[in-house]
């Protein structure tokens, strides 16, 4: 009897979970689509507070220069809206920060909420009793705010790719490395060898590319050190990405030392390399970001590298778009969404 009651309780809990998930999906389906440009954030805040220390902290963190771009561009474009003007038009924006500074606030802090008025939306609430407290809360949580907004922008791009995927490309990459990112419609295979693949989306004035390559692990060497990663990267670029003229080829620009960070996303440990590329003996260049990680058997290093060439335009959003492709990588047997 006890066992029966236990199973009954588990079944009831499962039913409640299913009902709850269904209600959440229904609620989300009824929400309007988000508005606003990619990389844009609405900041709902009193004008006086925006012009003071709180606004300064927000601008210094969220509108700081986007790293590793050839020209200055803000990380996010901030648009100030007064609370009295925060109407239905602004409530469906993709990214919103609401700063509430009031002596009536009894629980100061920061709150992150998804899909409040639209979908897929992220709303960040900052509650504080005074401006000094608000500035302190934002400063302490600035990196978390950036991470949340970056992931939200990335998730939107990846969701759009799933709807309009260039399905013929993933099998090509999977055959070489055992897994693949998802590629948006319009991307095409430009080059393929036994250890190198170049997939690109070209327009008249821009190029967004993803390079996929692999090389063997050398026993006893630190394959994930910045020096090793950069050296192997340059070797693969020199051999596989020629320039327009003789003795020209793609390389990591030495003028700025690339950053190397060690990260984890969806169970994969990887090194993120971020910097600028150039063409040796020519004047082409732009930003790049790469993810380097071990193959499933640990015998090879796999590198996914995204780069942008857009000399006539700002590059922040072009790089975000192509970088989102790297984050969609999944091993073939683990990609249950396909």
N, C-alpha and C positions, 0 to 999 in steps of 0.2 A: 504493500500500500504506500509506504514512504517513497519507494522508487517511482511509483506511478505519479504521485503528487509532485515529485521532483521534475519528472519529464513534462508534466502538465505546466508547471511554472516556467520551465525553459521554453516550451512552445508558446506560452502566452507572451513571454518577453520578446521572442522572435517576431510574433505577429505585431506587437506594439512597435518594434523597430521598423518593420516594413511599412506600417501605416504612417509612422512619423516621417520616414524617408519619402514616401509618396506625397504626403502633404507638403513637404519642403519643395519637392520638384514641381508640384502644382503651383505653389506660391511663386516660385521663380519663373515659371512659364508665363505667368500673368503680368510680370513686370515688363515695362517698356525697355527697349534697347538703349544702351548708353549713348551719350553724345560727347562731343569734344574731340580735340585733336590728340593723337598719341603723344605722350610726353608732357601733357598739360595737366596742371593741378589747380583746382579752384580752392582758394583759401578764404573761408568765411570768418571775418574778423573785423572788429571796429577799426575805423580808419586811424584813430589816435594810437591804438595799440599796435597796428600794423607799422606805423611810422616810428615806433619806439623800439625797445630792446627785444620784444617778442618777434616783431617782424624782421629785425636784424638777424636773430638766431635762425629763423626759418630760411631767410635768403642765403645766409652763409652756409647752410647745410644742403638744402634742396636745390638751390639755384647756383651752387658753386660750379666752377668749370668742370665739364665732363672730362674725365681723365683720358689721356692718350688719343686725343684728336689733333689733327694738324693745325686747327685754328680754334679760337675760344668759342665754346657753345655751353650754355647752362645745362646742368644735369636734368633739370625740369624747368618748364616754363610756368611760373606762378602767376595766377590771375586773382587779384584781390576783389572780393565781393563783400559789401556791408551786410550784416545780418538782416537788416530791413529789406534788402533787395534780393535776398536768397529765396527766390520763388521757384515754381515748377520747372522753369526753363533750366535753371542751374542745378536743381536737385537730381536730374538724370545724368549729370556729368560723370565721366568714367572714374575720376579721382577727386576726392573732396577731403579737405581738412577743415574741421570746424573748431575754432578756438573760443572757448567760453571762459571769460575772466569775470568773476563776480564774487562779491563778499559772501553770497549765499551758498557757494560751493563748499560742501562739507567732506566730499571724498575726491580730493585732487588726484589727477593721474591721466593716463592715456588709454584709449579704448579703440580697438580695430574691429570694424564691422563690414561684412560683405553683403552686397546686393540689398541695400536698404530701400532705395527708391527706383533702382534700375538694375539691369544685369548685362554683362558682368562688371560690377561696380565695387570700389573699395572706399569706405568712409573712415576717416581717422578723427576721433574726438580728443581734444585736449581740454581738460577741466582744471581750473585753478582759481584760488581765491584772489590773487593779485598778479600783476605783470611779472614781478620777479620770480614768483613760483612757476608761472607758465613758461617763462624763458628757461628755467632750470629743467622742467619736465621735458621740454623739446630738446634741449641740449643733451640730456641723458639718454634720450630715446631716438636721437637723430639717425643713427645707423640702422636701427630697427625699422624706422619709417621708410628709409631709402630701400632697404631690403624688401619690405612689403610692397612698395610701389613698383620696384623693378620686377618682382615676381608676378604682380598683377598684370603689368604690361606684357611680360613674356607669355603668361598663360593665355592672354587674348590672342596673341600672334599664333601660338601653337594650336589653339582651338580653331582658328581660321584655316590653318594649314590642313587640319584633319578634314575639314569640309571640302577643301579644294586641293587635294594632294596629287602630286605627279607620281602616280603609283608605279610607273616603270623603273624608277630610279633606285628605290630601296633594295630590290633584289640584287642589283649590281653591287652595291656596297656590302650587303650581307654576305655575298659570295666571297668577298675578299677578307672581311674582318669579323664575320660572325654576328653582325648586328648592323643597324642603320638608323640614322635620323629620318625624319619625315621631311620631304621637300615640297614646297608650295608649287602650285601650277605655274608653268612658265620656265621653271628651271630645266636645264638641258645638260646632258653629258658632253663634256668637251674633250676629255682625255682619260684613257684607262690603260694602265700597265699592270703587272703582277703585284706591285706594291704601292701604287699611286692612282688616285682618282681625282678628277677635277670636274666639278659640277657648277654651272654658272647661270645667272640670270642677267642678260645684257639688254640695255636700251641704248638709244643713240648717244646719251651722255653719261651713263652710269654702268657700273658692273658690280654685282654682288655675287661672290663666289664662296664655295665650300670646297676645301681640299681634304681628302681623306688619304692618309698614308700610314704605313707601318714599317718598322724595322726591328731586327732581332735584339733581344736582351743579351748583354754581355755579362757573363758571370763575374761577380766580384766588383763590378762598377756600379756607382750610384746613378741609375738611369733617370731618376727623377730630380737630380740636382739642376738648378737653373743653367749652369754651364753646359751640362750634357744636353738638356732639352733645346737650348738655343743653337748649339753646334749642330745637332742632328737635324733640326728644323732648317737651318741654312743650307745644309748639304742636300736635303730633299728639294728645296726650292730651286737651288742652282741647277740641279739635274733635270727638273721637270717643268719649271715655269720660265720659259725664255721671254726676253723682251722683244721689241720690234726690230732691233738691229743686231748685228753681229757683236758677240761678247757683251751682251746685256742679259740680265736675268734678275728675277725677284730675290730679295734678301731682306732680313730684318734690319731696319735702319739703325745704325750704331749711334746716331746723335743723341738718342734717349734710350737709356737702359730699360728693357722691358720689365714689367712686374711679373712675378711668379707667385701665385697663391695656391695653397693646397686645400681643396674643397671636397664636399660630398653631396651628390644629388641623386635621389632615387636609387640608393644603394651602390652607386659607383663612385669610388674615390678617384679624383683626378687633379692634375695640376692645371691651373688656368694661367695661360701666358697672354699678356696684353701689352701691345705696343704699336709701333709704326713700322710699315714696310716701305721699301723703295725699290726701284729698278737700278741695278748697278750700271753705271755709265750712261744713265738716262735721267729724265726729270719726272718720272711717274712715281706716285706714292699714295699712301693713305693709312687708315687704321686697320688693325687686325686683332682678333682674339682667338686663342686656340685652347682646346681641351686635350690633354695627354693622359692616357691611362693604360694599364696593363690589359693584355688580351685575357680571355677567360682561362687559358691554360698557363698564363704567366710567362710565356716564351717570347712575346713580342710587345712592343710599345705601339699603341694605336693613337694617332693624332687626328683630331677634327679641327680644321682651321678655317675660320670665316674672315674674309677681308672685303673691303669696299674701295672702289675707285669712283669718285664722283667729284671731279675738280671744279665743277660749276656750282655745287650745292653744299649746304650744311650736311654733315655726315652722321650726326647723332642717331637719327631715326633709321637711316639705312643700316648702320651697324647693329642697332637693336634688332631689326628685322632678321638679319642673317645670323646674328648670335643666337636668337631663339631656336634656330634649326639645330644647333649643337645640343641644346638642352632636351631635344626630343629624342635623342639617341636611346635605343633599347636593344638588348641582346635578343636575337631572333626567338629563342624559346621562352623569353620572359615578356614579350610584347603581346599581352593578352587583349589589347584594345583593337588590334587589327582583325 
